[in-house]
Amino acid sequence: MYNAIRIAALTTTLVTALATSSAAFANVQGPALYGAAVASSNAQRHIVITDDTRYVNVDNGDTIEFQINGASYTWHFDTLWNETAFDLSKIVPAGALNKPVTVYVAANPLYRG
């Protein structure tokens, strides 16, 4: 009887822990998957987006200030994957871009083998 109670308690604890961690991960959506907006004083690089720009290359861990149509947006890239690609419009305000610009995020060079 004591073992049955102990197993039930352990199972309940395990299920609760798994549900909590998966719920927390489920809340990471949209821009949060790619990092966070930061102050422009933290920028390591500056990239000007023009009408001819089709893509930009960054490294995971970079902090980039994007200049688009006279406005600037600074982003610290912190993706969950080693390499990824996404549309820049996912991290800049709506209407900032006139056309799609793909961001290619390479693995952080500090952690490359």
SVG drawing of the C-alpha trace seen along z (x, -y; Angstrom):
<svg xmlns="http://www.w3.org/2000/svg" viewBox="-2 -59 37 61">
<polyline fill="none" stroke="black" stroke-width="0.4" points="0.0,0.0 2.8,-2.4 4.5,-1.8 1.3,-2.5 0.9,-5.8 4.5,-6.7 4.2,-5.8 1.0,-7.9 2.6,-10.9 5.7,-10.6 3.5,-10.3 1.5,-13.3 4.6,-15.4 6.1,-14.3 3.0,-15.0 2.7,-18.5 6.3,-19.3 5.9,-18.3 2.7,-20.2 4.2,-23.3 7.4,-23.2 5.4,-22.6 3.0,-25.3 5.8,-27.8 7.4,-26.8 4.1,-27.1 3.9,-30.8 7.2,-31.6 5.7,-32.7 6.2,-35.3 9.2,-37.7 10.2,-36.0 11.4,-33.0 14.0,-35.2 15.3,-37.3 14.3,-40.7 14.2,-44.4 16.9,-46.3 18.2,-49.8 20.1,-51.1 23.2,-51.8 23.7,-48.0 24.0,-47.6 27.2,-45.9 26.4,-46.4 24.2,-48.6 22.4,-47.4 20.6,-49.8 17.6,-48.1 17.0,-49.6 14.5,-48.7 17.2,-46.4 17.8,-44.5 16.5,-40.9 18.3,-39.3 20.6,-40.0 23.0,-37.6 23.5,-37.7 24.9,-35.4 22.9,-34.1 23.9,-36.4 24.4,-39.5 22.8,-42.8 21.9,-44.7 20.4,-48.1 18.3,-48.0 17.7,-51.4 14.5,-51.2 13.1,-54.3 14.6,-56.7 13.6,-54.7 15.8,-52.4 15.0,-49.2 17.6,-47.4 17.3,-43.6 19.3,-41.1 19.2,-37.7 18.7,-34.8 17.1,-31.9 16.3,-28.5 18.0,-26.8 21.6,-26.8 20.5,-28.2 17.3,-29.6 15.7,-31.9 12.6,-34.2 11.1,-37.3 12.3,-40.5 8.7,-41.8 8.3,-39.4 10.5,-41.5 10.0,-45.1 6.8,-47.1 4.0,-46.4 4.3,-48.5 8.0,-49.2 9.0,-47.1 7.8,-47.6 8.7,-44.0 9.9,-40.8 13.5,-40.7 14.8,-37.3 17.0,-37.2 19.5,-34.3 20.7,-33.6 23.9,-31.5 25.0,-29.6 27.0,-31.7 30.7,-31.5 31.7,-31.1 30.0,-27.7 30.8,-26.3 32.9,-23.2"/>
</svg>
